[in-house]
Amino acid sequence: MSMQLRFLSTGMFESNCYVVGNNGEGIIIDPGSKASSIINLVEEMKLDIKYILLTHAHIDHMCSLDEVRSSLGAKVMVHEADAPALTDEILNGSALFAIGRTFKEADILLEDQYNFEVGGMKFNIIHTPGHSPGCICIKTGNALFTGDTLFRMSVGRTDLGKGSHRDLMDSIKNKLMVLDDNVIVYPGHGESSTIGFERENNPYIR
């Protein structure tokens, strides 16, 4: 299976927005770039977007959510613990930046080990609380989308809202570091990595 994978990092705080597809169907992970850029990329990839997934409900990862949702007719998925942040400018962090944004509620609430399929690709949800209570990582094949849980040589911050450093480290050690070395990490900010590289080199984990 040759998965299509493209990303944009042009949005607020340069968060990464991923478009993942196969057999003409796809998903969007974290629509934090300009809505027009995301929609253009989807058209270029010739994909019918089934779902928009939020790795967590912070403003920099979803500022184009409602525009992209209404334009593409896709269903929005978020972990149940972060669902309230969609409609709350304090919880989603937009109030911090004096832009006070709220969004329509999600269509599907996720929990740990939720599975779904799009275009023949199987996706598995791994609940990784810490950066926020409802942070998730999304695994398909050898690819792991880690949002703001794990970065190349770093980990997510826990000083925002309901963050917890203890929960974050627990999530990383017990849910991510148990994965194979060759799993490719696609984070919410910055460049990609692998589980093996982070296991050996990430100063927060060693």
C-alpha positions as CSV (number, residue, x, y, z in Angstrom):
1,M,0.0,0.0,0.0
2,S,1.5,3.3,-1.0
3,M,0.0,5.9,1.4
4,Q,0.0,9.5,0.2
5,L,1.3,11.9,2.8
6,R,1.7,15.6,2.5
7,F,1.9,18.3,5.1
8,L,1.7,22.1,5.6
9,S,3.4,24.0,8.4
10,T,2.3,27.5,7.4
11,G,-0.2,28.1,10.1
12,M,-0.3,29.7,13.5
13,F,2.9,28.9,15.4
14,E,4.0,26.8,12.4
15,S,1.9,23.8,13.5
16,N,2.0,20.8,11.1
17,C,-1.2,20.0,9.2
18,Y,-1.1,16.5,7.6
19,V,-3.2,15.1,4.8
20,V,-3.0,11.3,4.5
21,G,-4.7,9.4,1.7
22,N,-5.0,6.1,-0.2
23,N,-7.3,4.9,-2.9
24,G,-8.9,8.3,-3.4
25,E,-9.9,8.7,0.3
26,G,-8.2,10.5,3.1
27,I,-8.1,12.3,6.4
28,I,-6.7,15.6,7.6
29,I,-4.8,15.8,10.9
30,D,-4.8,19.2,12.7
31,P,-6.1,21.9,10.3
32,G,-4.0,24.7,11.7
33,S,-2.9,26.1,8.3
34,K,-5.0,28.5,6.2
35,A,-8.2,26.8,5.0
36,S,-7.5,27.7,1.4
37,S,-4.1,26.0,1.5
38,I,-5.5,22.9,3.1
39,I,-8.4,22.7,0.5
40,N,-6.0,23.3,-2.4
41,L,-3.7,20.5,-1.2
42,V,-6.6,18.1,-0.8
43,E,-7.7,18.9,-4.4
44,E,-4.2,18.4,-5.7
45,M,-4.1,15.0,-4.0
46,K,-7.5,14.2,-5.5
47,L,-8.9,12.9,-2.2
48,D,-12.3,12.6,-0.7
49,I,-11.7,13.6,2.9
50,K,-13.7,11.4,5.3
51,Y,-12.5,12.7,8.7
52,I,-10.7,15.7,10.2
53,L,-8.8,14.5,13.3
54,L,-7.5,16.7,16.1
55,T,-4.5,15.4,18.0
56,H,-5.7,17.9,20.7
57,A,-8.0,20.9,20.8
58,H,-5.6,23.8,21.0
59,I,-6.2,26.8,18.7
60,D,-2.9,26.4,16.7
61,H,-3.9,23.0,15.6
62,M,-7.5,23.7,14.5
63,C,-7.9,27.4,13.6
64,S,-9.3,26.4,10.1
65,L,-11.5,23.6,11.5
66,D,-14.9,24.9,10.7
67,E,-14.0,26.3,7.2
68,V,-12.4,23.1,6.2
69,R,-15.2,21.0,7.7
70,S,-17.9,22.9,5.8
71,S,-16.0,23.0,2.6
72,L,-15.1,19.3,2.5
73,G,-18.1,17.8,4.3
74,A,-15.9,15.7,6.6
75,K,-16.7,14.6,10.1
76,V,-14.6,15.9,13.0
77,M,-13.0,13.6,15.5
78,V,-11.5,14.5,18.9
79,H,-10.8,12.7,22.1
80,E,-13.7,13.0,24.5
81,A,-11.5,14.7,27.2
82,D,-10.7,17.6,24.8
83,A,-14.1,17.9,23.2
84,P,-15.2,20.7,25.6
85,A,-12.3,22.9,24.3
86,L,-13.9,23.2,20.8
87,T,-16.6,25.5,22.3
88,D,-14.6,27.2,25.0
89,E,-12.0,29.9,24.1
90,I,-10.3,29.5,27.5
91,L,-9.8,25.7,27.1
92,N,-8.7,25.9,23.5
93,G,-6.1,28.7,24.3
94,S,-7.4,31.2,21.8
95,A,-8.3,33.6,24.6
96,L,-4.6,33.7,25.5
97,F,-3.9,35.3,22.2
98,A,-6.9,37.7,22.4
99,I,-8.5,36.1,19.4
100,G,-11.3,34.3,21.3
101,R,-12.3,31.6,18.8
102,T,-14.9,28.8,19.3
103,F,-15.9,26.0,17.0
104,K,-18.8,23.7,16.3
105,E,-18.9,20.5,18.3
106,A,-17.1,17.4,17.1
107,D,-19.0,14.7,15.3
108,I,-17.2,11.7,16.7
109,L,-15.6,11.4,20.2
110,L,-12.6,9.2,20.5
111,E,-11.2,7.0,23.2
112,D,-8.0,5.0,23.6
113,Q,-7.7,2.1,21.1
114,Y,-10.5,3.4,18.9
115,N,-10.0,2.0,15.3
116,F,-11.3,3.1,12.0
117,E,-10.5,2.6,8.3
118,V,-10.3,5.0,5.4
119,G,-9.2,4.1,1.8
120,G,-8.0,0.7,3.0
121,M,-5.7,2.3,5.7
122,K,-6.3,1.2,9.2
123,F,-5.9,3.9,11.9
124,N,-5.5,3.3,15.6
125,I,-6.0,6.0,18.3
126,I,-3.5,6.0,21.2
127,H,-4.6,8.3,24.1
128,T,-1.5,10.1,25.3
129,P,-2.7,12.7,27.9
130,G,-0.2,15.2,29.3
131,H,0.1,18.2,27.0
132,S,-3.7,18.3,27.3
133,P,-6.1,15.8,28.9
134,G,-7.4,14.6,25.5
135,C,-4.1,14.4,23.5
136,I,-3.9,11.5,21.1
137,C,-1.4,10.0,18.8
138,I,-2.7,8.4,15.5
139,K,-1.0,5.3,14.1
140,T,-1.4,3.9,10.6
141,G,1.1,1.3,9.4
142,N,4.6,2.6,10.2
143,A,3.5,6.2,10.6
144,L,2.7,7.8,14.0
145,F,1.3,11.3,14.2
146,T,2.2,12.6,17.7
147,G,0.7,16.1,17.8
148,D,2.3,17.9,20.7
149,T,3.1,14.8,22.8
150,L,6.5,13.9,21.2
151,F,8.8,16.0,19.0
152,R,12.2,15.4,17.5
153,M,14.5,15.7,20.5
154,S,11.8,17.2,22.7
155,V,8.4,16.7,24.3
156,G,5.2,18.7,24.6
157,R,4.9,21.5,27.1
158,T,2.6,21.0,30.1
159,D,2.2,24.5,31.5
160,L,-0.9,25.3,29.5
161,G,-4.4,24.7,30.8
162,K,-4.8,21.2,32.2
163,G,-1.4,19.9,31.2
164,S,0.5,17.4,33.4
165,H,4.2,16.6,33.1
166,R,3.7,13.3,35.0
167,D,0.9,12.2,32.6
168,L,3.0,13.3,29.6
169,M,6.1,11.3,30.5
170,D,3.9,8.3,31.5
171,S,2.2,8.5,28.0
172,I,5.5,8.7,26.2
173,K,7.2,5.9,28.1
174,N,4.3,3.4,28.4
175,K,2.5,4.0,25.1
176,L,5.0,5.4,22.6
177,M,8.4,3.9,23.6
178,V,6.9,0.4,23.5
179,L,6.6,0.8,19.7
180,D,9.1,-0.5,17.1
181,D,12.3,1.6,16.5
182,N,11.4,2.1,12.8
183,V,8.0,3.7,13.5
184,I,8.2,7.2,11.9
185,V,7.2,10.1,14.2
186,Y,5.3,12.9,12.5
187,P,5.0,15.6,15.2
188,G,2.7,18.6,15.5
189,H,5.6,21.0,15.1
190,G,9.0,20.6,13.6
191,E,10.5,17.8,11.5
192,S,9.9,14.1,11.6
193,S,11.9,11.5,13.5
194,T,11.7,7.8,14.5
195,I,10.8,6.1,17.8
196,G,14.3,4.5,17.7
197,F,16.0,7.9,17.3
198,E,14.0,9.4,20.2
199,R,14.6,6.4,22.4
200,E,18.4,6.9,22.0
201,N,18.7,10.7,21.7
202,N,15.8,12.6,23.2
203,P,17.1,14.2,26.4
204,Y,13.7,14.1,28.1
205,I,13.4,10.3,27.6
206,R,16.8,8.8,28.1
